Amino acid sequence: MKKTQVDFRTKCIHAGNGIDKETGAIRRPLTMANSYRLPEDASAMNWSDPDQLVYTRNTSANQIYLQEKLAALEGGEDCVVLGTGVSALAGVFFTFLDSQSHVICSNVSYIAVYRLLQEYFPDKYGVETTLVDTANLEEIKQALRPNTRLIHIETPGNPTTRVSDIAAIAGIAKAAGALLSVDSTFASPYLQQPLALGADLVIHSLTKYINGHGDAMGGAVIGRKELINRIKRQAMVNLGGVISPFNAWLIMRGVVTLPLRMEQHSRTAQTVAEFLAGHRAVDFVSYPGLSSHPQHGIAKKQMSLFSGVMAFGLKADAAIHNRFINSLELIVPAVSIGHDESLIVYVGPDDERNHFYPPEFRNGHLRFSIGLEAAADIIADLEQAFVKCGLSS
Ligand SMILES: *Cc1c(COP(=O)(O)O)cnc(C)c1O
């Protein structure tokens, strides 16, 4: 049986794994080494070959296994794994944008993407950027220019959970001769498969759901071999943001349980989102699984479940929002998402992207990543924090 023709859950376990030739171990070992033995005559060899084991900045054994697994999970021809989600995103922009090109990007996206595309690439390299609400197809069409090379979307978006229609935007990109890259970190490949919907590149912060245990960082880009090869040759070998073999090994281990975790994150998040939406001290809740979410219909069409991240606001000022998160006993005030433990952050109105947020977000909001704890315990923790803040229902 071919490992590529099996169910997603089976791929999570078997893809990229194999028998270790030296010991017969049924799991690929962790290989912590910077360099690999050269062939007897290395004179004709390309020392920067990103697919040969030469030097760990070109690639490492554990990186190769993880690339194989992630390519299988996204249904892509090839994958490049890098040191962080941001190095994967920067690798895509560095490889496919130049001083002649224009890029369209979601106006609410990961903060480093906003800074790279809004400030650094335009200022340093002359790249033209248009930020639009990519949930609105008309805004994308109107932003197109003859030199648009890339449309980059994040769906669901961080931190608003706004959803963009991948298949429709893929059609727009294709007609315009541009590539479509999708940051699918909030969904993970278990809930959403952008390549099957027509995207050219899928990007993940492996730090989040794919590893899932909050103990390693990584990033990945998956897509056609020709595109991934360019990222490996240009951005990986020459910018150098590679992953440590140990982190690749940890992520390989974490991803085995991805389907189980995403099922539970999604189920619990739905329960918690409904609890919050029914609380009188809550101003708004943004979660793609709620029928009140502005793109609930698109989310239902392109995601199998709605994942574990939501944003909400209290009918209260910044001081109360801070008191609320500091009153929590189980839910941890910390950045990141997609861990085993629930995480919450307060994003105040001073955030540099604030003017792009939907209006209800602009007085400050809470980004809440639902962990794997029991739903009843998460809700009990929220309840006691509401009481401590004088916000009980
Ligand atoms: C966290 C995150 C990133 C950045 O990933 P790092 O691994 O922290 O570099 C990019 N995109 C999204 C949507 C994220 O949530």
The ligand as an SDF file (V2000), in Angstrom:
LIG
                    3D

 15 15  0  0  0  0  0  0  0  0999 V2000
    2.3380   32.5640   14.7520 C   0  0  0  0  0  0  0  0  0  0  0  0
    1.9410   32.8560   13.3640 C   0  0  0  0  0  0  0  0  0  0  0  0
    2.9230   33.1180   12.3910 C   0  0  0  0  0  0  0  0  0  0  0  0
    4.3880   33.2100   12.7270 C   0  0  0  0  0  0  0  0  0  0  0  0
    4.9180   31.9990   13.0980 O   0  0  0  0  0  0  0  0  0  0  0  0
    6.2420   31.8540   14.0150 P   0  0  0  0  0  0  0  0  0  0  0  0
    6.4490   30.3810   14.0560 O   0  0  0  0  0  0  0  0  0  0  0  0
    5.9030   32.4850   15.3290 O   0  0  0  0  0  0  0  0  0  0  0  0
    7.3300   32.5990   13.3160 O   0  0  0  0  0  0  0  0  0  0  0  0
    2.4920   33.3450   11.1020 C   0  0  0  0  0  0  0  0  0  0  0  0
    1.1790   33.3140   10.7730 N   0  0  0  0  0  0  0  0  0  0  0  0
    0.2190   33.0730   11.6750 C   0  0  0  0  0  0  0  0  0  0  0  0
   -1.2090   33.0590   11.2390 C   0  0  0  0  0  0  0  0  0  0  0  0
    0.5640   32.8450   13.0010 C   0  0  0  0  0  0  0  0  0  0  0  0
   -0.4070   32.6220   13.9030 O   0  0  0  0  0  0  0  0  0  0  0  0
  1  2  1  0
  2  3  1  0
  2 14  2  0
  3  4  1  0
  3 10  2  0
  4  5  1  0
  5  6  1  0
  6  7  2  0
  6  8  1  0
  6  9  1  0
 10 11  1  0
 11 12  2  0
 12 13  1  0
 12 14  1  0
 14 15  1  0
M  END
$$$$
